[in-house]
Structures are given as C-alpha cells and as structure tokens.
Amino acid sequence: MPETNSPLRILGFAGSLRRRSYNRRLLDLAATTAPGRIQLLVHDIHDVPLFDEDVEADTHGGPEGVRLLRAAIAAADGVLIATPEYNQSMPGVLKNVLDWLSRKDPAYGEVLAGKPVAIVGATPGRWGTRVAQAQVRHALSAMEALVMATPQVYIAGAGGQGPDADPFDAATARRLGTFLEAFREWIGRVSLAGDGRFAAPES
Ligand SMILES: Cc1cc2nc3c(=O)[nH]c(=O)nc-3n(C[C@H](O)[C@H](O)[C@H](O)COP(=O)(O)O)c2cc1C
C-alpha cells in the first residue's frame, strides 16, 4: 500500500495491439474517471517481443520492453488487465506478456507473485469476455498473483453505437469506478504493511 496521502498506483495494460482497441480505451476511460486518490497508468505492450528462452538468456532476463513493463509493475500497488476474447480464449499477445512476466527478473524476481491484480474485458460480442477472463485468472493463479475474485466486469456490445461514437456509455464508466473502489479495498486487504502485518484497507 502507498504511504498515507499518496495516491494508489495501478498499472494497466490491455491484451490488444489494435490502434482503436476497445480494451485499451476501456483502460483510458478508467484512468480518466478513476475515483480520487487512484492513479491509473496505462502501459503499452507493443514493445514486448514473442517469448523465447534464448532471448531471455541472451538478454539476462528479457529485452528492454520486458524490463520496462516489469519495472512499471514492480512500482505499482496493483495491476489492472483488460482482455479481449479471441476464439473463446485470451489473445496470444496477452498470454505472451504473461509468460514473460511469470519469469524471474534479475532485479524484481517474479513481479506478479504476491501482486494484487484485477481483470476486466470488453467485446462487441454478447458474452463480455467471460471465457477469456477465466483463462487470464487461471494463468495468474499459476504465477501466485493475488487476483480479485469479485466484482467481475464483463463489457458486452462495445462499439455498438457505431465506429465514430464513444464505445462505452456512462453506465460503464460508473461500473469501472465501482470496480476500482473494490480493487482499492482488495489491495488494502492483501498487501503486507512494511512491518509484515496486513495493511488495513484505506477508505
Ligand atoms: C481472431 C478473433 C477471434 C475472436 N473471437 C471472439 C470471441 O470468441 N468472443 C468475442 O466476444 N469476440 C471475439 N472476437 C471479436 C473481438 O472481441 C473484437 O475484435 C474486439 O474488438 C477485440 O478487442 P480490442 O478491441 O481490444 O482489440 C474475435 C476477434 C478476432 C480477431
């Protein structure tokens, strides 16, 4: 948890490389409507290459794009992942990022182990990325991330108002705000205070 009065720092990334990605824009919306004292920084995953153990060994833990992402996660109080759904699965680009993050970094160790994580997802489809989110949750549990169980946010029908309209309505913005409040509470519950005790949730 952050020092008293400093904002809660959340690092967000989306499992999409698409310029007009709904999931990236969902994070942007969350960043601009985040409740007070929650700072959401959105990280771009374009610079994370395909995972390769040879590259990992040759670069002593990962190339720069991977190191920057790990450093940003290490500095954050929690991580917010926005996942699309591809063929009732998480997209390959997201699995690739998670595979890199599951590995030990020389400076930070396993950055997601013990890190509070929340998952959201948006799709133009009807089911709101339910299956993809379940897969992300499953993979993160293997990395010993502390994934928030509830509430769960599944955004269906994204972009239904047409390509030039805002893909998300005001109700979605409110849901995101409530979700981030719950994540703040979760981070408070599962984060160890500096003296090794569990930190009390901040209101
Ligand atoms: C290969 C592929 C498979 C897809 N499969 C699904 C799917 O199983 N369920 C779903 O809701 N949407 C599916 N979609 C539609 C995506 O939800 C849609 O492209 C979405 O905009 C991707 O997220 P993004 O906007 O963040 O890039 C699929 C899209 C692609 C390209």
Ligand as a Chemical Component Dictionary entry (heavy atoms), coordinates in Angstrom:
data_LIG
# 
_chem_comp.id                   LIG 
_chem_comp.type                 NON-POLYMER 
_chem_comp.pdbx_formal_charge   0 
_chem_comp.three_letter_code    LIG 
# 
loop_
_chem_comp_atom.comp_id 
_chem_comp_atom.atom_id 
_chem_comp_atom.alt_atom_id 
_chem_comp_atom.type_symbol 
_chem_comp_atom.charge 
_chem_comp_atom.model_Cartn_x 
_chem_comp_atom.model_Cartn_y 
_chem_comp_atom.model_Cartn_z 
_chem_comp_atom.pdbx_ordinal 
LIG C1  C1  C 0 -9.399  -13.946 -34.224 1  
LIG C2  C2  C 0 -10.560 -13.319 -33.498 2  
LIG C3  C3  C 0 -11.377 -14.117 -32.716 3  
LIG C4  C4  C 0 -12.432 -13.540 -31.991 4  
LIG N1  N1  N 0 -13.171 -14.319 -31.146 5  
LIG C5  C5  C 0 -14.061 -13.733 -30.313 6  
LIG C6  C6  C 0 -14.713 -14.493 -29.284 7  
LIG O1  O1  O 0 -14.505 -15.694 -29.130 8  
LIG N2  N2  N 0 -15.563 -13.844 -28.449 9  
LIG C7  C7  C 0 -15.820 -12.496 -28.571 10 
LIG O2  O2  O 0 -16.581 -11.944 -27.778 11 
LIG N3  N3  N 0 -15.227 -11.745 -29.541 12 
LIG C8  C8  C 0 -14.358 -12.333 -30.402 13 
LIG N4  N4  N 0 -13.710 -11.586 -31.356 14 
LIG C9  C9  C 0 -14.057 -10.179 -31.516 15 
LIG C10 C10 C 0 -13.226 -9.304  -30.579 16 
LIG O3  O3  O 0 -13.913 -9.229  -29.336 17 
LIG C11 C11 C 0 -13.068 -7.907  -31.157 18 
LIG O4  O4  O 0 -12.233 -7.965  -32.318 19 
LIG C12 C12 C 0 -12.511 -6.899  -30.176 20 
LIG O5  O5  O 0 -12.644 -5.612  -30.720 21 
LIG C13 C13 C 0 -11.059 -7.200  -29.811 22 
LIG O6  O6  O 0 -10.657 -6.410  -28.715 23 
LIG P1  P1  P 0 -9.917  -4.987  -28.930 24 
LIG O7  O7  O 0 -10.950 -4.037  -29.498 25 
LIG O8  O8  O 0 -9.488  -4.577  -27.562 26 
LIG O9  O9  O 0 -8.764  -5.170  -29.879 27 
LIG C14 C14 C 0 -12.683 -12.156 -32.100 28 
LIG C15 C15 C 0 -11.850 -11.371 -32.920 29 
LIG C16 C16 C 0 -10.802 -11.949 -33.611 30 
LIG C17 C17 C 0 -9.891  -11.070 -34.446 31 
# 
loop_
_chem_comp_bond.comp_id 
_chem_comp_bond.atom_id_1 
_chem_comp_bond.atom_id_2 
_chem_comp_bond.value_order 
_chem_comp_bond.pdbx_ordinal 
LIG C1  C2  SING 1  
LIG C2  C3  SING 2  
LIG C2  C16 DOUB 3  
LIG C3  C4  DOUB 4  
LIG C4  N1  SING 5  
LIG C4  C14 SING 6  
LIG N1  C5  DOUB 7  
LIG C5  C6  SING 8  
LIG C5  C8  SING 9  
LIG C6  O1  DOUB 10 
LIG C6  N2  SING 11 
LIG N2  C7  SING 12 
LIG C7  O2  DOUB 13 
LIG C7  N3  SING 14 
LIG N3  C8  DOUB 15 
LIG C8  N4  SING 16 
LIG N4  C9  SING 17 
LIG N4  C14 SING 18 
LIG C9  C10 SING 19 
LIG C10 O3  SING 20 
LIG C10 C11 SING 21 
LIG C11 O4  SING 22 
LIG C11 C12 SING 23 
LIG C12 O5  SING 24 
LIG C12 C13 SING 25 
LIG C13 O6  SING 26 
LIG O6  P1  SING 27 
LIG P1  O7  DOUB 28 
LIG P1  O8  SING 29 
LIG P1  O9  SING 30 
LIG C14 C15 DOUB 31 
LIG C15 C16 SING 32 
LIG C16 C17 SING 33 
# 
